[in-house]
Amino acid sequence: MRRFVPFSVLLLLLIASTSALSQHDHSRCGTPFDRAFREQEALRGIPGYFGCNAIERVDVKLQISLHIVQDRDGMTGVADDDIIGAQDRLNLLWAPIGMSFEICRINLIENYQWDSLMVFTDYNEEAQMIAVHYFPNTINVYLCDTIVREDEGQVGGYAYFPGGPDVIVCDKDEFNFDAVVMPHEMGHFFGLYHTFETDLGIELADGSNCEVAGDLVCDTEADPDEDGNADPDIECNYTGPVTQDSNGDWYVPPVDNIMSYYPEDCICRFTPQQYNRMVEQYRTIRFYLW
C-alpha cells in the first residue's frame, strides 16, 4: 500500500525511525551509457556544447518525490539532517541556472526486501518497486541500503537519461550534503555523461575532437581515468598518474568535476557548458516535470 507524508512533518516522522548507518566503501555510479538516448538526442538536434560559456537560466522549481525503503525493523536508516542537506546541496549546485529542487513528499516503503535492491535482467526488483511507488511529473528518488546492478556490482546510485523514467536510485549512505553521488546522478538525469566517457570515442588530451568524442562538452578537460585513480594534492591540483593520448600529449583530467570519479573531497563543480547542456535537456525533453 502506498503511504506518503508531507515534507513538513519530516522531522517528527524520521527521528524515531533513524538507525545507525552502515558503512559502505563505495560511491561508484551505476548509470549505464544509453545509446538509444544518444541516437534520439542526435535526431532532436541537441548539440554538445563547444565554446559558449554564458550560462543560460530556466528559473524553475522541480518537485522530488522521495521514497525511502524501510529495513526489516521498520527503520529508515536515513537521518533527517542528511535529507535536508542533500536537498540543500542540489539547490546550491543548480543555482547558476535558476533550477531548484523541493522534496514535496516522503513515501515510506514497507517492503524491506527492496532495501537491498537487485537490478538484473531476469530479476528486476526496481521494476516492481516503481510499479507500486511512483509519482508522475516529479523526480522520483529511491533510497536503499544496498544497490546491486547486473553489470556493475554494488554501486552508490544510478539514474536514467532524459527520455527514460523519472527515476534516481541512491544508496542511503550517499544521500547527504557532503556526498557527491546524488548530484552526480542528477547530472545524468539531465543528460550529462561521465567526463571519462569513451562510448562516443576517446577524447584527445588537447580537446580537439571534443565535439564528437568524450562527454561532448568542450570545457570539461579530457579524462582518461574511469577508476578515479588520480592523486591530487591538498589544493586538488592533479599530480598523476600521468597518461598520454594517441598523439603523445599528456592528460590533465578534471579532478574537481562532479561527473568524474575522483576523490570526493575535491569534487565540487559543473562547467558552464555542462550547465547549458542540462538546460537544453530540460527544455527539450524533461520540460513536463513540475
N, C-alpha and C positions, 0 to 999 in steps of 0.2 A: 504494500500500500504506500502511495506517495505521501510523504509528510514534509512540509516546509514551514519555516518560521521567518518572520521579517527580520532583517538585519538589525533592527533597533533593539531586539531582545537577545542579541548575540551573547553579551556578557553573562547574563543570568543563565542562559542555556548551557554555555560551554564550561563555565568554571567548575561545575560539579562533574563534568564528564571527561575532563582533560587528564590523560595519563602520561606517564613518562615516555618521552620519545625514544624509539630505538635508534641506535647509531649506525647509519649506513654510510659506507665509504664509497659513494658514487654520486655522480651528477650527470652521467652520460646521457645524451639525447637519443631518444628512440624514434624520432621523426624520420621516416624513410624519404628518399628522393622520389618525387611524384612526377613521372614522365608525362602522364596524361594531363596533369595540371600545366606543365610547361608547354605542351603542344597546344592546349586550348588558349593559353596565355598568348602564344605567338599568333594564333588566329584572331584574337581580340586586338592585337596590335599594341599590347602593353610592352613598352621597351625595357631594356636595362637602363641604368642611369649613368651617363657619362658626361661630366663636366658642368652640371647645373648644381650649384651649391646654395642657391636661395631656397630655404626650406618653406614648403607650402603648408597651409593650415586647413583643417577641416572643422574645428570648433564644435565638437560633438561629445556627449557623454554616453558611454555604452554600458549596458547592464550585464553583470556577471551573475549567473545562477551557480552558486557554489554547492556542490554535492559532496558530502563527507561520509565515507563508508565507515561505519562503526565496527569495532572489534567484537570478539565473541562475548565480552563482558559488557557490551553496550557503550564503551568509551570511544570518544572521537580520536584521541591521540593528537589533537591539534590545540595549541594554546590560542586564546582569544587575541593576545597581543601580536602573535605571528600572522593571524588572518588580517588584522588591521594593517600590520606592517607590509604584508605582501601587496595589498591594495595601494598603500602609500608609495611603494617602490614603482609600481606600474605608472601611477599618476605622475611621479617625478620624471620618469624616463620618457613618457609620451607627451609631456607638457609642450615641448617645442613645436609640435604640430597641432596643438589645441585639442588633443584627444585625451579624454579622461575615462576612468572606469569606476563603477559603483557596484558593490555587492548588494544586489536587491533582495536576495533571499538566500537562506541556508536550508538545504534539504538533507536531512539525516537518513542515510540508507542503512537499514537494519540487517541486510544480508551480509554477515561477516565473511562469508566465503569470498566475496569480491574485494576484501581488504588486501588480499594477495592476488592481484589481478593477473590473469593469464590471457595473453592475446596471441592465439595461434590460428592457423588456417582452419584446422578441424575442431578447434575448441576455443571459441572466442567469447570470453566472459564479458568483454566490453560491449559487444553487440546486445547481449542480454540486459546488461545494466542500462544502456542507453534506451532500449525499447521501453523500459518502465520509468526511467528517471531522466527526463529531457524537457526543457522549456524552449519552444521555438523563438527565434528572433533575439535570443540572448546568447552570450558566450557561456557555454556550459563547461565548468571546470570541476573535475572529479579528483578528489584526494584519496589516495590509497596508501597503505603501509608499504607494499611491495609491488613493483610493476615488472613483469617479465614479458618480453616480446620474442617471437619465434627466431628472428634473425639476429637479434641484438643481445639477448640475455637480459639480465636485470638492468634497468635504466632508471634515470631520475624523472623522466617525463617524456611526453610526445604530444604532437598536435597534428591537425590536418590543415593542409594548404587551402587557400581560397578556392571555393567550388566544392569542397568536401563538407562534412558535417561540422557544425559549430561547436567543436569539442577540443578541450585540452585536458590531458590526464597528467597529474603531478604527484610525486612522492610527498607524503606528509612532511618529512624532514626538510624538503626543499621548497616549502611554501612559507616564506617569511621575508622580512625586509632585506636581510643580508644575502640570501641565496640568489643565484642568477638563473636557476632553472626556469622559473615562471616567466621572467622577461624574455629568456631565450625562446621558449615555446610560443609566447605571444608574438615574437618576431616571425616565426614560421607561420603562425596563424594568419598574419598579414603579408605573407608572400616572400619573406626573406630566406635565402639559402644560407648554409654554413659558409664562412669565409674560406674554408678549405675544400669547397665543392669541386669535384672533378668529373661528375657525370656529364657536364656540358663541355668538357675539355679542360686541360691543365693550364692555368693562368701563368704567364711568364712573370719573372720577378719584376720587370720594368712596367708591367701592366699594359703592354702594347696590344694585347689581344683581349682586354677586359670586356669588350663589347660582346664577345661570343664565347667566353670561357670563364671558369671560376664561378663566382656568385652573381655575375652580370651587374655588379655595382663597382664603378671605377675608382671611387675614392676610398675603398677598403683595400689595404695593401694585400698583395698576393700572399697566400698562406699555404705552405706545403705540408702542414702537420695536423692531421685529423686526430692525433692522440694527445695533443696539448703537452708535448714534451719540452717546451721551451723553459729556460731557466732565467726569468727576468730578475733584474736587481731590485733593490728596495724601492726604487722610484719607478718600477715597471718598465725599464728600458730592456730591450731584447739583448740577451748576452749569449745566445746559442741554444741548441746546437745549430751550426751553420749548414745550409743546404744550397746547392747550385741548381739552376734550371738547365734546360737543354741548350741554352746559349752560353752557359758558363757564368751567368750572372748570379749574384747571391740574394737569397730571400731575406727580407727583414719583416716578418709577419706582424700582424696587429694583436699584440698580447692583451690589449685592453678592450677588444670588441666583444660585444655581447653574443654575437653569433659564432664565436670561436670556442675552443676547448681549453683555453689557457687558465692559469691559476685564478681562483675565484677572487682573491684579494685585488687583482689587477683589473678584472673585467668590470667596465663601468659605462660604456657609451655605444651609441649608434652614430653613424656618419650622416651628414646632410643628405647624401644620395640614398642611403638606406631609409631615412625618414620619408623622402619623396616617393620611393618605391612603395612604402606602406600606405601612404596617402592615395596613390593611384590604385592600389589593390582594393582599398576600402571603397573608394568612389565607384569603381568599375564592377566589383564582384560582391563585396560584403556590405553594400550600402543599405541593405534591408535590416541590419541589426538596430535594435532600439538603443 
